[in-house]
């Protein structure tokens, strides 16, 4: 079974995946797989532009967890979307020295549910699980994810609403 862990940058994907790896899960970090699919570097935003369609079509499915903000484009059996309250996300990204424009772009994407919507466009709703990581440790998030993987928790999404942050200067 291939499980995707996706979300806006800064929501905790890498930390949660590290915890799941510590627990014995095979984890593939998608940043390690996209290099051959980089079309160009967006120098203004300091990010690579990836040929997502070709990358997803050529990705060799695994039995384990794929982690990265593009994971929802892969043919995963289940997908976990990590979320983070926009003001907390802004703080997390700012400490990583993201450019202000990139911080704002990601905070707005989080407030607008961009990754969740993209995930639901790619996967059946009953295979999607959303976790608010704002106040949870990586271990607590991993506990929730393991329960979802084992089928002990049903699909759950749509209860997180960050739209109040769109009008504020978070």
VOGU-3710 file (C-alpha; in Angstrom, 3 decimals, decimal comma):
1> xxxxxxxxxx> 0,000/0,000/0,000  1,365/3,428/-0,957  0,452/6,231/1,433  0,979/9,850/0,433  1,722/12,562/2,968  1,188/15,941/1,376  0,558/19,523/2,440  1,701/23,074/2,030  5,405/23,613/2,761  5,886/24,003/6,509
11> xxxxxxxxxx> 2,980/21,831/7,655  5,242/19,113/9,058  5,526/16,520/6,290  9,223/15,834/6,718  9,062/15,715/10,531  6,075/13,362/10,542  7,649/11,169/7,851  10,838/10,962/9,930  8,794/9,774/12,887  7,035/7,170/10,738
21> xxxxxxxxxx> 10,412/6,012/9,391  11,640/5,697/12,978  8,629/3,442/13,571  9,717/1,167/10,750  7,848/2,474/7,705  9,629/2,786/4,391  9,623/6,489/3,497  10,513/8,081/0,173  11,072/11,836/0,178  9,776/13,153/-3,120
31> xxxxxxxxxx> 12,418/15,872/-3,239  14,858/13,001/-3,848  12,897/11,850/-6,915  12,055/14,997/-8,893  15,514/16,128/-10,026  15,264/14,487/-13,500  11,883/16,184/-13,984  12,917/19,764/-13,245  12,049/21,919/-16,236  13,595/25,134/-14,945
41> xxxxxxxxxx> 14,469/27,015/-11,794  12,145/29,852/-10,835  14,863/32,198/-9,624  12,429/34,801/-8,272  10,828/32,267/-5,944  13,921/30,035/-5,512  12,019/26,869/-6,403  12,315/24,351/-9,220  9,502/23,966/-11,737  8,738/20,251/-12,099
51> xxxxxxxxxx> 7,065/18,388/-14,959  4,563/16,875/-12,530  2,632/14,854/-15,118  5,743/13,090/-16,420  7,135/12,598/-12,910  3,878/11,065/-11,629  3,525/8,842/-14,713  7,058/7,493/-14,334  7,092/7,187/-10,532  7,635/3,587/-9,441
61> xxxxxxxxxx> 4,974/2,836/-6,776  6,279/1,665/-3,412  4,947/-0,193/-0,435  5,333/2,552/2,122  5,024/6,285/2,508  5,773/8,984/-0,047  6,274/12,397/1,491  6,218/15,757/-0,239  3,940/18,567/-1,320  3,384/16,802/-4,672
71> xxxxxxxxxx> 2,553/13,362/-3,197  -1,147/13,767/-3,935  -0,367/13,596/-7,671  0,840/10,001/-7,316  -1,429/6,926/-7,483  -1,519/6,549/-3,699  -3,897/4,145/-1,998  -4,509/6,709/0,743  -3,451/10,317/1,143  -2,910/12,313/4,317
81> xxxxxxxxxx> -3,078/16,097/3,961  -1,219/17,916/6,712  -2,547/21,368/7,575  -1,280/24,218/9,746  -2,994/27,388/10,942  -1,768/30,211/8,663  -0,278/32,408/11,393  1,739/29,453/12,721  2,700/28,488/9,176  3,957/32,029/8,535
91> xxxxxxxxxx> 6,194/31,738/11,595  7,520/28,310/10,552  8,344/29,461/7,026  9,891/32,740/8,175  12,346/30,868/10,399  13,418/28,915/7,284  14,398/32,162/5,541  11,726/31,888/2,864  11,365/35,039/0,787  8,420/37,172/2,003
101> xxxxxxxxxx> 6,543/36,635/-1,282  6,958/32,859/-0,967  5,773/32,936/2,654  2,674/34,882/1,630  1,999/32,545/-1,307  2,138/29,466/0,915  0,090/31,035/3,718  -2,614/32,015/1,212  -2,551/28,531/-0,348  -3,041/27,026/3,108
111> xxxxxxxxxx> -5,918/29,389/3,926  -7,585/28,519/0,603  -7,242/24,700/1,039  -5,258/24,438/-2,214  -3,523/21,111/-1,451  -6,714/19,580/-0,030  -8,688/20,551/-3,135  -5,983/19,205/-5,452  -5,940/15,968/-3,437  -9,701/15,535/-3,700
121> xxxxxxxxxx> -9,484/16,129/-7,456  -6,990/13,247/-7,744  -8,272/10,731/-5,161  -11,583/9,301/-3,931  -12,775/11,202/-0,870  -12,870/8,008/1,202  -9,078/7,715/0,804  -8,256/11,198/2,135  -7,435/12,123/5,736  -6,706/15,650/6,933
131> xxxxxxxxxx> -4,651/16,431/10,059  -4,217/19,845/11,704  -0,572/19,800/12,804  -0,603/23,261/14,399  -0,539/22,089/18,024  0,465/18,436/17,560  3,880/16,845/17,851  5,262/14,743/15,008  4,579/11,694/17,165  0,931/12,625/17,694
141> xxxxxxxxxx> 0,483/13,207/13,953  2,137/9,842/13,242  -0,280/8,171/15,679  -3,269/9,576/13,758  -1,763/8,556/10,424  -1,053/5,020/11,590  -4,654/4,651/12,707  -5,833/5,847/9,291  -3,453/3,468/7,508  -4,766/0,533/9,557
151> xxxxxxxxxx> -8,361/1,504/8,756  -9,162/2,375/12,373  -10,099/5,939/11,423  -12,388/6,794/8,524  -11,638/9,385/5,912  -11,932/12,854/7,383  -11,513/16,217/5,713  -13,205/19,569/5,315  -13,529/20,505/8,981  -10,537/22,866/8,908
161> xxxxxxxxxx> -11,420/26,416/7,895  -8,666/29,007/7,734  -10,594/31,535/5,598  -10,634/34,070/8,464  -6,894/34,424/7,859  -7,425/35,686/4,306  -8,512/39,115/5,519  -5,844/39,418/8,195  -2,188/40,149/7,753  -0,907/36,889/9,264
//
